[in-house]
Amino acid sequence: MRRLVAIAVLLIGAGVAHAAPCVNVTSPHADDVEPLRRALVAAFPETPHTCIDVSVVRWTIDVAGGDLTLAATVHAVVSDDTGRVRAMLSGGATVHVRGYRARRMPTYRRDALEDSVAGMLPALRAHVATPPRDEPTS
C-alpha cells in the first residue's frame, strides 16, 4: 500500500512539475497548426501562470513565373492563468523563392510561419518571464 501511495505521489508530482506549456495555435490551414505549436513549445518549454495564444490571421501566396512569394501575419495574445490579457503582439514574414518546387510548399509555409513568430520571440519571452502585476486597489 505504501508503494502504491508513493508511486501516486511521484506521478502526480511529476505531472505538476512537468506540465505541458499553455500554447494554443489557430490557423485557417489545419496543416500549419502543429508545426507552429511545436516551434512555440520548443521556445517556451514552461509557461508558469501564462498562456500564449497565436493566430495566423493572414496568408498570401503569389506565384509569378517560376518564383513564389509567401507572406504570413500572426497575432499573439499573452494572458495569465486567470485569463487577464497581459500583452497583444503581431508579427509577419515574407518568403521569396526563386524556381520553387510545388512539392516543397509545406516547407516554405512552415518557414514563413516560423519566421513570423521568430520576430515576436523577444517580446513574448519578456511577457512570459515577467510576473503578472496586481491590480491597484482603490
Backbone hydrogen bonds, N-H to C=O, Kabsch-Sander energy under -0.5 kcal/mol:
donor,donor_aa,acceptor,acceptor_aa,energy
5,V,1,M,-2.3
6,A,2,R,-2.8
7,I,3,R,-2.9
8,A,4,L,-2.4
9,V,5,V,-2.5
10,L,6,A,-2.4
11,L,7,I,-2.7
12,I,8,A,-2.6
13,G,9,V,-2.8
14,A,10,L,-2.7
15,G,11,L,-2.1
16,V,12,I,-2.0
17,A,13,G,-2.7
18,H,14,A,-2.1
19,A,16,V,-1.0
22,C,50,T,-0.5
23,V,21,P,-1.3
24,N,52,I,-2.9
26,T,54,V,-2.3
30,A,28,P,-0.6
32,D,29,H,-2.0
33,V,29,H,-0.5
33,V,30,A,-0.9
34,E,30,A,-0.6
36,L,32,D,-1.5
37,R,33,V,-2.5
38,R,34,E,-2.7
39,A,35,P,-2.0
40,L,36,L,-2.1
41,V,37,R,-2.7
42,A,38,R,-2.1
43,A,39,A,-1.6
44,F,40,L,-2.3
50,T,47,T,-1.8
51,C,79,S,-2.9
52,I,22,C,-2.7
53,D,51,C,-0.5
53,D,77,V,-2.6
54,V,24,N,-3.2
54,V,52,I,-0.5
55,S,75,H,-2.8
56,V,26,T,-2.6
57,V,55,S,-0.8
57,V,73,T,-2.2
58,R,73,T,-1.5
60,T,71,A,-2.3
62,D,69,T,-2.8
64,A,62,D,-0.5
64,A,67,D,-2.1
67,D,64,A,-2.3
68,L,97,V,-2.8
69,T,62,D,-2.7
70,L,95,V,-2.7
71,A,60,T,-2.4
72,A,93,A,-2.5
73,T,58,R,-2.2
74,V,91,G,-3.0
75,H,55,S,-2.5
76,A,89,L,-2.9
77,V,53,D,-2.6
78,V,87,A,-2.7
79,S,51,C,-2.5
79,S,77,V,-0.5
80,D,84,R,-2.3
81,D,49,H,-1.1
83,G,80,D,-2.0
86,R,78,V,-3.6
87,A,78,V,-1.7
89,L,76,A,-3.0
91,G,74,V,-2.6
93,A,72,A,-2.0
95,V,70,L,-3.1
97,V,68,L,-3.0
99,G,66,G,-0.8
100,Y,66,G,-1.6
100,Y,97,V,-0.6
104,R,101,R,-1.9
105,M,102,A,-1.7
107,T,104,R,-0.7
108,Y,104,R,-2.0
109,R,105,M,-2.7
110,R,106,P,-2.4
111,D,107,T,-2.5
112,A,108,Y,-2.2
113,L,109,R,-2.4
114,E,110,R,-3.0
115,D,111,D,-2.4
116,S,112,A,-1.9
117,V,113,L,-1.8
118,A,114,E,-2.4
119,G,115,D,-1.3
120,M,117,V,-1.4
121,L,117,V,-0.9
121,L,118,A,-0.6
124,L,120,M,-2.8
125,R,121,L,-3.2
126,A,122,P,-1.9
127,H,123,A,-2.0
128,V,124,L,-2.5
129,A,125,R,-2.5
130,T,126,A,-1.4
